[in-house]
Every structure is written in C-alpha cells, then in structure tokens.
C-alpha cells in the first residue's frame, strides 16, 4: 500500500518539519515527505531536508498578496506539488499566505499548526500575544487551513499553562514540545481516513479519549 505523500511548507528552522520526518521514518505516520517548500533561502529547514534526503526547494514567495511575484510563486507551488505527487500540504511555520489557486487545487487537503488555542490569538505572534494578554492557559492547534489566517476547522489542540515570569520565548518553547506531539498525530489521522468535517467541527473516527480526564486548571486549585 502506497504511503500518503506530503509537502511540508516552512519558513524557519523547521523543528515541526523534523518531527514529521522522524514520525514518517519511525512508522508513526503512514506517510512520506515528498518535498519541502521554503520561502527563505537560508532557512535551516532546507538543511534538514537535505540531511534526510528529501528534496528541498526554495520558492521566492513575494511580499504582498495579489502582486505578480506572489501569484507566480503560487503557480510554482502548484507545479512542484504536481511534480512530486503531493496529496496533503502541511504548513509548519510557513509565514506567508497561500493564494486561492492552491486552496482550490487542494481543497480540504491543507493542514496548519498554530502556537495558540484557536480561535484565540490568531496571527504570527500567538505566544507573545498570549503572554501580553495575561491568560493563564495557552497551547497549540492543528487545523484545516483555508484562505484566511488561522480560521479553519480545528482537528486537535494541546493546552499549556502560562507560568509566572513567562515571556514569548519560554512559553513558546513549552508550546513547541506539544506541537511536535499533536501535528504528527493529526497527519496520521488524515492518512488513515479518520477525519470528517461537519460544518466547523472535525470528527475523528474512533477518537481516543482526552489525555486528561477532567481539565487543566491554572493556577491550580488549593486543597483543604
């Protein structure tokens, strides 16, 4: 049986890319990374792809939506996705909005990871915004992506307490640990055909119970 072919789209160091690559190699995901697409020429994600023997392609993405350069980049994305036989796109810190051409071609086949509990703290700085707002709990979300930023149906979330003294970096590091757990899981559910979207709700067929029986409460309750 052939494995699901993934494209991972990334702009930075690629730790989520690495978690996906590792999960594919270990068999935790019934998939293979067919190509890594990156809009930053010197991003370490491209080196991760090289070290693993996966094609890594730099695609200059254009800075503003609707420009000739931006649309040309999306056309190049589609060409590469077809060339490598990609069946599912996984955005993993890809800091550029995909255009309608890609979403039309891959409708319901684009996933994204976001470092906050959507729909809270959308956008590029979810960890910083959570700290500045003063919430005691944050986390991360894997969702189906659409043409807007961070608005698609949610597949899985992990909650992380915001600790006293946290800043964007310290909270982000703890959230990242959970991203590396839940993103491979979401991809595996997709590969197994276990995800069904009903309106805004994603149904996971034969879903396991939540990891915690009750809730994460932060600060913790006092006992007497």
Buried (B, 14 or more C-beta within 10 A) or exposed (E): EEBBBBBBBBBBBBBBBBBBBBBBEEEBBBBBBBBBBBBBEEBBBBEBBEEBEBBBBBBEBBEEEEEEEBBBBBEBBBEBBEEBEBBBBBBBBBEBBBBEEBBEBBEBBBBBBBBBBBEBBBEEBBBBBBBEEEBEBBBBBBBBBBBEEBBBBBBBBBBBBBEEEBEBEBBBEBBBEBBBBBBBBBBBBBBBEEBEEEEEEBEBEEEEEEEEEEEBEBEEEEEE
